[in-house]
Amino acid sequence: MRVDQMNRVRRVEPLASDWRHFSWQGGSFDMAQRALTPIVEGTIRVPEYLIFATLQGSAQRLEVRSDCGHRYSGADRAGMISLVPANCERRFRMQEVRSRWASLSIDPAIVASLLSGESAAVATGGGCISNVRDDFLFALLRELERTCAQDGCLDDVYCQTMAAAAGQHILRRYLRPSSCTHEKAHGLTKWQRRRVTDYVEARLHLQVRIADIAALLGYSEGYLHRAFRAACGSTPLEFINQRRIHRAVQILNDEPDIAVIDLALRVGFTSPNYFTRVFRKLVGVNPSMYRQR
């Protein structure tokens, strides 16, 4: 177990190989790879924002629990991003891991410096995010890895610029609305709607609990229900079902021979009959008729 300071814990067992570390004022970059490993477990709590990217490979299963109430259980795939806020403890377990990964840490002061006055407090807010698609952050970490492999090192000014860009992106996408601060207090802001959408999209094949979505935003289930309806015109469950059926239609278009029971499981429905009812309600026909069309 590696404990750097009272508020800094980074424990990963077993350790990855070919680990490379670069640091500068306000951040650091790490990259490593892992041969096929049956089980990897760890705990991370640091005073910086941590962005992780699986650059290549995958894990058959990733399970995450964090102090902010965030939970995740599912596959870990290349091209996906995870975010751990400053001072939030994240505990994880991975099975059948073979991957190449990179991480970027950013001092919260960098994010806070982009704000002013009372709004700066948001820079320490938010919760963990696991296994979401974020093309910008993924490309940024992959470019840092490419530059490191090509030059053998990373320039401090270059890294500070990249970290500032990542901080601005985190602020706009995950911590607050990009510019509008006069949105309805009783609804959800744009960044909250974006965050819920990313969270749900990454878990459509899993059970998505309303309690977990509420914890993601720091709300009670009751308040989330009211705020969600005010902002989106639907309940959280209706929204989840809409996204599941949207994904089901995409799968049917790509795989017209898929069995209904397999399709239902692929988009998170454990009951094929319930899946068919929801599909018919939202699409107008049942899955079999849609396939014939």
Salt bridges, closest charged atoms under 4 A:
ASP4 OD1 - ARG2 NE 3.06
GLU13 OE1 - ARG11 NH1 3.89
ASP30 OD2 - HIS21 ND1 2.80
GLU41 OE2 - ARG93 NE 3.13
GLU48 OE2 - ARG8 NH2 2.60
GLU63 OE2 - ARG61 NE 3.55
ASP67 OD1 - ARG91 NH1 3.16
GLU89 OE1 - ARG45 NH1 2.32
GLU89 OE2 - ARG91 NH1 2.92
ASP134 OD2 - HIS169 NE2 2.88
ASP134 OD2 - ARG173 NH1 3.43
ASP135 OD1 - ARG133 NE 3.27
GLU143 OE2 - ARG146 NH2 2.63
GLU145 OE2 - ARG100 NE 2.48
GLU183 OE1 - ARG193 NH2 3.99
ASP198 OD2 - ARG173 NH2 2.76
GLU201 OE2 - ARG243 NE 2.71
GLU201 OE1 - ARG247 NH2 3.03
ASP212 OD1 - ARG209 NH2 2.91
GLU255 OE2 - ARG266 NH2 2.98
